[in-house]
Amino acid sequence: MANLTLEDGRIITVDLTKISLREYRALFDKNQKPEEEDKVLCRVFDMTLEEYQTLPYPTWRKLTELFFEQARSPLADPNSPSESISA
């Protein structure tokens, strides 16, 4: 799990265990409504829909980038000494 500290000091944790494989795949479905996507990500970030939809745009981008970074390597342990830290 990874964290992001918001401007107001709240720490948001990306918790991929909050969604199913089906929900993750649906994020790439062009027919899914944006509000449904938002609801899925709200669970991952442990936020209300209102909190999520009123995030400043740059903060939203940081959160979604963090989500997709985590989704690409869901089993990676950021505290593991063998885990690469290069960009």
C-alpha positions in Angstrom: 0.0 0.0 0.0 1.1 3.5 -0.8 0.2 6.8 0.8 -0.3 10.4 -0.3 -0.5 13.3 2.1 -3.2 15.8 1.0 -2.8 19.6 1.4 -5.0 19.5 4.5 -2.7 17.0 6.1 -4.9 13.9 5.6 -3.0 10.8 4.7 -4.7 8.8 1.9 -3.7 5.2 1.6 -4.1 3.3 -1.7 -5.7 0.0 -0.7 -6.2 -2.3 -3.7 -7.9 -4.9 -1.5 -11.0 -2.7 -1.4 -11.9 -3.6 -5.1 -12.4 -6.8 -7.0 -10.8 -7.8 -10.3 -14.1 -7.2 -12.0 -14.2 -3.6 -10.7 -10.6 -3.0 -11.7 -11.3 -4.2 -15.3 -14.4 -2.1 -15.5 -12.2 1.0 -15.0 -11.1 0.5 -18.6 -14.6 0.0 -20.0 -15.5 3.0 -22.1 -19.2 2.4 -21.4 -18.8 2.7 -17.6 -20.1 6.0 -16.3 -17.5 8.3 -14.6 -19.5 8.3 -11.4 -19.2 4.5 -11.2 -15.4 4.8 -11.7 -15.3 7.5 -9.0 -17.2 5.2 -6.6 -14.6 2.4 -7.1 -11.7 4.7 -6.5 -13.4 6.2 -3.5 -13.3 2.8 -1.8 -9.6 2.4 -2.7 -8.8 5.8 -1.2 -11.3 5.5 1.7 -13.0 8.7 0.7 -16.5 9.8 0.3 -17.7 10.6 -3.2 -18.0 14.2 -2.3 -14.5 14.4 -1.0 -13.1 12.7 -4.1 -15.0 14.8 -6.6 -14.0 18.0 -4.9 -10.3 17.3 -4.9 -8.2 19.9 -6.6 -7.3 18.6 -10.1 -3.5 18.3 -9.4 -4.2 16.3 -6.3 -6.6 14.0 -8.2 -3.9 13.4 -10.7 -1.4 12.5 -8.0 -3.9 10.1 -6.5 -4.8 8.4 -9.7 -1.2 8.1 -10.8 -0.4 6.5 -7.4 -3.4 4.1 -7.9 -2.2 2.9 -11.3 1.4 2.6 -10.1 0.2 0.4 -7.3 -2.1 -1.5 -9.7 0.8 -2.3 -12.0 2.7 -4.0 -9.2 0.1 -5.0 -6.5 2.4 -7.5 -4.9 5.4 -5.2 -4.6 6.5 -4.4 -1.0 7.8 -0.8 -0.9 9.7 -1.7 2.3 11.5 -4.7 0.7 15.2 -4.1 0.2 15.1 -6.1 -3.0 12.4 -3.8 -4.5 13.8 -1.4 -7.1 13.4 2.3 -6.3 14.6 3.7 -9.6 12.2 5.5 -11.8 
